[in-house]
Amino acid sequence: MTEQEYLKKYLHPNDNYEEALKRLNNGEPVQYIVGDVEFYHHLIKVNKNVLIPRPETEELVEKTINLINKKFPNEINILDIGTGSGCIPIALKSNIKNSHIDAIDISKEALDTAIENAKLNNQDINFYISDIFSNVNNKYNVIISNPPYIREDEEIMPIVKNNEPHVALYAKDNGLYFYKEILKEAHNYLQKEYIIAFEIGEEQGQYITNIAKQYFPKSKIILEKDLRNFDRFIFITNE
């Protein structure tokens, strides 16, 4: 489906098609113009304060749900770090009924969007501002994150660079900053039985595996590929 076909199909009836087409031709992502996108069977509102959810993140959700269902038959606590639009916790909450989910972000504007999306999808999730663990006080069975992982000097598509929030795209230390910071502190926020689930850049698999081994030397570390056969997910779990 072309972007123009997408616009015609999903543009809301009260919106002006010609004005929307002008925005599209000026390089604005069609998802922002329409104002929402489907993510794991949920309608998620998106705007320039949040990243547009990607198919790879749907894969992260599905793989995480499968791991949770195998490992945790009872109630579990989940933390989503860098929640953005709230798409990850909304999808998890609707599929894992025995879960309590906290979702954090450093951006108030992103959290406002996430709260709206949770209400839209009738999901009870606790959202609050935190810079990684700075405002986190609980312990969790699952910590999940799709953090910023693009290198600061990395070339990316202009439509992404010129529209989506840079705070949600770029990370220091060759894109590894947030993985290091999360893994360095994660032991303090994990229950005895745990899963850490990451989406990663397609060239970062070995680097993040090595970081995980440094901080979780006795844990099982799993590097998995996405549907395009790129390394895109890392799961860390107690043996």
C-alpha positions as CSV (number, residue, x, y, z in Angstrom):
1,M,0.0,0.0,0.0
2,T,1.4,3.4,-1.0
3,E,1.3,6.3,1.5
4,Q,-1.4,8.0,-0.6
5,E,-3.5,4.8,-0.5
6,Y,-2.9,4.6,3.2
7,L,-4.0,8.2,3.6
8,K,-7.2,7.6,1.6
9,K,-8.0,4.5,3.6
10,Y,-7.3,5.7,7.1
11,L,-7.8,9.5,7.1
12,H,-10.6,10.4,9.5
13,P,-13.8,11.5,7.7
14,N,-13.7,15.0,9.2
15,D,-10.1,15.7,8.1
16,N,-9.4,17.5,4.8
17,Y,-7.8,15.2,2.3
18,E,-6.2,18.0,0.2
19,E,-4.6,19.5,3.3
20,A,-3.5,16.0,4.5
21,L,-2.0,15.3,1.0
22,K,0.0,18.6,1.2
23,R,1.4,17.6,4.6
24,L,2.4,14.2,3.1
25,N,4.1,15.8,0.1
26,N,6.0,18.1,2.5
27,G,7.6,15.0,4.1
28,E,5.4,14.4,7.2
29,P,4.9,10.7,8.1
30,V,1.4,9.5,7.1
31,Q,0.9,8.1,10.5
32,Y,1.2,11.5,12.1
33,I,-1.2,12.9,9.5
34,V,-3.8,10.3,10.2
35,G,-3.2,10.5,13.9
36,D,-3.2,6.9,14.8
37,V,-1.8,3.5,13.8
38,E,-2.7,-0.1,14.5
39,F,-0.3,-1.9,16.8
40,Y,-0.8,-5.5,17.9
41,H,-4.6,-5.3,17.3
42,H,-4.9,-2.0,19.2
43,L,-5.5,1.5,17.8
44,I,-2.6,3.8,19.1
45,K,-2.7,7.6,18.8
46,V,0.6,9.0,17.6
47,N,1.9,12.6,17.3
48,K,5.3,14.3,17.1
49,N,5.9,13.7,20.8
50,V,6.2,9.9,20.3
51,L,7.8,7.4,18.0
52,I,5.6,5.7,15.4
53,P,5.4,2.1,16.5
54,R,7.3,-0.3,14.2
55,P,6.5,-4.0,13.2
56,E,9.7,-5.1,15.0
57,T,8.2,-3.8,18.3
58,E,5.2,-5.9,17.7
59,E,7.6,-8.9,17.4
60,L,9.2,-7.9,20.7
61,V,5.7,-7.9,22.3
62,E,4.8,-11.2,20.9
63,K,8.0,-12.9,21.9
64,T,7.8,-11.4,25.4
65,I,4.2,-12.6,25.9
66,N,5.3,-16.1,24.9
67,L,8.1,-16.1,27.4
68,I,5.9,-14.7,30.2
69,N,3.2,-17.3,29.6
70,K,5.8,-20.1,29.9
71,K,7.5,-18.7,33.0
72,F,4.9,-16.9,35.1
73,P,1.6,-18.7,35.7
74,N,0.6,-16.3,38.5
75,E,0.4,-12.5,38.9
76,I,3.4,-10.6,37.7
77,N,4.8,-7.0,37.8
78,I,6.1,-5.5,34.6
79,L,8.0,-2.3,34.0
80,D,8.2,-0.7,30.5
81,I,11.1,1.8,30.3
82,G,10.8,4.6,27.7
83,T,7.1,3.8,26.9
84,G,6.5,6.6,24.4
85,S,3.0,6.1,23.0
86,G,2.3,3.3,25.5
87,C,1.9,0.7,22.8
88,I,4.0,-1.9,24.5
89,P,2.3,-1.9,27.9
90,I,-1.1,-1.7,26.3
91,A,-0.5,-4.7,24.2
92,L,1.0,-6.6,27.2
93,K,-1.8,-5.7,29.5
94,S,-4.5,-6.8,27.2
95,N,-2.8,-10.2,26.7
96,I,-1.5,-10.9,30.2
97,K,-4.5,-10.5,32.5
98,N,-2.7,-11.3,35.7
99,S,-0.2,-8.4,35.2
100,H,0.4,-5.1,37.0
101,I,2.2,-2.7,34.7
102,D,4.2,0.4,35.4
103,A,5.3,2.4,32.3
104,I,7.8,5.3,32.5
105,D,9.2,8.0,30.2
106,I,11.3,11.1,30.6
107,S,8.9,13.1,28.4
108,K,5.7,14.5,30.0
109,E,4.3,15.0,26.5
110,A,4.9,11.4,25.6
111,L,3.2,10.2,28.8
112,D,0.2,12.4,28.1
113,T,-0.2,10.5,24.8
114,A,0.4,7.1,26.5
115,I,-2.3,7.9,29.1
116,E,-4.7,8.8,26.4
117,N,-4.0,5.6,24.5
118,A,-4.5,3.5,27.6
119,K,-7.9,5.0,28.2
120,L,-8.8,4.6,24.5
121,N,-7.9,0.8,24.8
122,N,-9.5,0.4,28.3
123,Q,-6.2,-0.8,29.9
124,D,-5.3,0.0,33.5
125,I,-1.6,1.0,33.5
126,N,0.4,3.2,35.9
127,F,2.3,5.8,33.9
128,Y,4.8,8.2,35.5
129,I,7.9,10.3,34.7
130,S,11.3,8.7,35.4
131,D,14.7,9.0,33.9
132,I,15.4,5.3,33.6
133,F,15.2,4.2,37.3
134,S,15.3,7.6,38.9
135,N,11.7,7.5,40.1
136,V,11.2,3.7,40.3
137,N,10.7,2.1,43.7
138,N,9.2,-1.3,43.0
139,K,10.6,-4.7,41.9
140,Y,9.5,-6.5,38.8
141,N,9.3,-9.9,37.1
142,V,9.7,-8.3,33.7
143,I,11.6,-5.2,32.6
144,I,11.0,-4.4,28.9
145,S,12.4,-1.6,26.8
146,N,12.7,-0.4,23.3
147,P,15.1,2.5,24.2
148,P,16.8,5.0,21.9
149,Y,19.6,3.1,20.2
150,I,20.6,5.1,17.1
151,R,24.2,6.4,17.2
152,E,24.4,10.2,17.4
153,D,26.5,10.3,14.1
154,E,24.4,7.7,12.3
155,E,22.6,8.6,9.1
156,I,18.9,7.8,9.1
157,M,16.0,8.4,6.7
158,P,15.1,12.1,6.5
159,I,11.4,11.4,7.2
160,V,12.4,9.9,10.5
161,K,15.1,12.5,11.4
162,N,13.0,15.5,10.5
163,N,9.8,14.4,12.2
164,E,10.2,11.9,15.1
165,P,11.4,13.0,18.5
166,H,15.2,12.8,18.7
167,V,15.1,12.1,22.5
168,A,13.4,8.8,21.5
169,L,15.8,8.0,18.7
170,Y,19.4,8.8,19.6
171,A,21.6,7.5,22.3
172,K,25.2,8.3,23.5
173,D,28.0,5.8,23.6
174,N,27.4,4.5,20.0
175,G,23.7,3.9,20.7
176,L,24.5,1.7,23.8
177,Y,24.0,4.2,26.6
178,F,20.5,3.1,27.7
179,Y,21.3,-0.7,27.6
180,K,24.3,-0.1,29.8
181,E,22.4,2.1,32.3
182,I,19.4,-0.3,32.5
183,L,21.6,-3.4,32.9
184,K,23.9,-1.7,35.4
185,E,21.0,-1.0,37.8
186,A,18.4,-3.7,36.9
187,H,19.3,-6.1,39.7
188,N,18.0,-3.6,42.2
189,Y,14.6,-3.6,40.5
190,L,14.1,-7.3,39.7
191,Q,12.3,-10.1,41.5
192,K,14.0,-13.5,42.0
193,E,12.3,-14.8,38.8
194,Y,12.7,-12.4,36.0
195,I,12.9,-11.6,32.3
196,I,14.6,-8.5,30.7
197,A,13.4,-7.9,27.1
198,F,15.0,-5.5,24.7
199,E,14.6,-4.3,21.2
200,I,18.0,-3.5,19.8
201,G,19.6,-2.1,16.6
202,E,20.3,-4.7,14.0
203,E,24.1,-4.3,14.4
204,Q,24.2,-4.2,18.2
205,G,23.5,-7.8,19.1
206,Q,27.1,-8.8,20.1
207,Y,27.8,-5.6,21.9
208,I,24.7,-5.8,24.1
209,T,25.2,-9.5,24.7
210,N,28.6,-8.7,26.1
211,I,27.2,-5.9,28.3
212,A,24.5,-8.4,29.5
213,K,27.2,-11.0,30.4
214,Q,29.1,-8.4,32.4
215,Y,26.1,-7.5,34.6
216,F,24.2,-10.9,34.5
217,P,27.0,-13.5,34.2
218,K,24.8,-16.3,35.7
219,S,21.7,-15.5,33.6
220,K,20.5,-17.0,30.3
221,I,21.0,-14.5,27.5
222,I,19.1,-15.0,24.2
223,L,19.8,-13.1,21.0
224,E,16.9,-13.4,18.5
225,K,16.3,-12.3,15.0
226,D,13.3,-10.5,13.5
227,L,11.3,-11.6,10.6
228,R,13.8,-10.0,8.2
229,N,16.6,-12.2,9.8
230,F,18.3,-9.3,11.6
231,D,19.5,-9.5,15.2
232,R,16.8,-7.3,16.9
233,F,15.9,-8.7,20.3
234,I,17.7,-9.7,23.5
235,F,16.1,-11.6,26.4
236,I,17.8,-12.1,29.8
237,T,16.3,-14.5,32.3
238,N,17.3,-16.3,35.4
239,E,18.2,-19.9,34.9
